[in-house]
C-alpha cells in the first residue's frame, strides 16, 4: 500500500487540477494505492496555504504517512527535505490530478524537474 499526495488547486479530488507550487496550494489530495488500484482518495486542507513556512509542508505531508509527493514545481531545498524524510518527489506535473496519478502509476512520469532558477544540473534518481 502506498500513500501518494498530490498538490491540488481545488478539493475536487481526482477531477481537480494539479497546483504549480507544492507549498502554496490550497489542498492536498491523498490517495491510497495498492499496486495500480486506487483504493481511497481524500482531499485535505493545506494548513500552511498562504503562509510561507519553509520546512513545515514536508513535515505535514510526512505526518500523513505519505510515500510519494506529486506537484507542479518544487525547489531543491524542498526536494531535499522530502527525500530526507524518505518521501519520493515527482515534480513537473500539470493538468488533471487523476490523469497525473494514472501516468505516475503507469511509470510515465518519474523523478524531479527542479524549478528553473539557476541551479546546476539536478541529479536524477533511476
N, C-alpha and C positions, 0 to 999 in steps of 0.2 A: 504494500500500500504506500503510495506516495501522496504527499500533500503539496500542491502547486499553488502559488499565489500569483495573481495577475493584477497589475496596477490598472485600474479602470476609471473612466470619466463619469460613470453613472452606476446605478445599482441594478442594472438590467441583466446581471449575471452573464450567461454565455451569449446573449444577444447584444451585450454592451460593447463599448469601444475601449480599446487599449489606450491608456494615458501615455503621453510622450515623456512624462517625468515620474520616476518611481516614487519619489518622496512627496511631491506636491500634487498627488491625485486625491480626489475625494473618497474613493472607495478601493478596497481590495477584494477581488474575487478569490475565494479559497476553494480549491477543487480537490476532492479526494479521488485518486485514480488507482485502479487495480489493473495492472497490465495496460491495455489500451482502453479499458472501460471506465467511463466516468461514473463513479458511484454516488457522489454527492457534491452539490455546489452551494456555496453560501457567500453572500455579499456582506462585507463588514465595513463599517466606517473607518476611515483613517483618522486616528485621534490627533495626528500631527499635521493635518491638512491646514495650509496657510500659516503654519508656524515653522520657521526654519529651525529645525532641531537636528543638526547633524549627528548621526550615530543612533538616534532614537528609533528611526524606522527599521533598520536592520534588527535591532533588539526586539522591537514589537513583532516583527514578522517571525523571528526566531521563537518567540513565546507562543505563536500559533502552531508550532510544530511543523513548520513548512520546510520542505526539502529543496524546492526549486522556486526561484523568483523570476517572473517574466515581466518585462517592462519595455517601454519605448526607448528611453535614454537613461543612462546612468554613468556617473563619473567614476574615475579609477579609485578614489578613496572609498566610495560606497561599495564598489565591486570587491575591494579588499576586505571590507567589513563583513559582507555577506559570506565570502569564501572562508574567512576566518571563523565564522560561525558554522561552517560546514554546509552552507546553502549554495546550491548551484545557481549561477546567474545566467539568464538568457536576455540579452537586450537587443535593440534594433527591431523590435516587433512593432507592428502597426495594424490598425484596422479592427475588425471584429474579433472580440475575445474568444468566441467559440472556434472560429477559423484558425486563430493563432494557436490555441490549445491543441486542436487536431493536428496542425502542422508539426507542433513540437512532439506530440505523441508518435507521429509517423517518422520522426527523426529528420524532418526537413529544415527545422531551424534549431541551431545549437550555438552555444558559445556567446561571445560578448563582442559588441561593437561599442567601444567607449565613445562618449560624447566627443565631438570633434572640437577640442581646444587645440593647443599644440603640445600634445604628449608624444613621446617617442612611440614607435610601433608597439602595439599591445601584444601580449602573448596569448596564444590560443591553446585551449585545452582540447585534447583529442577525444 
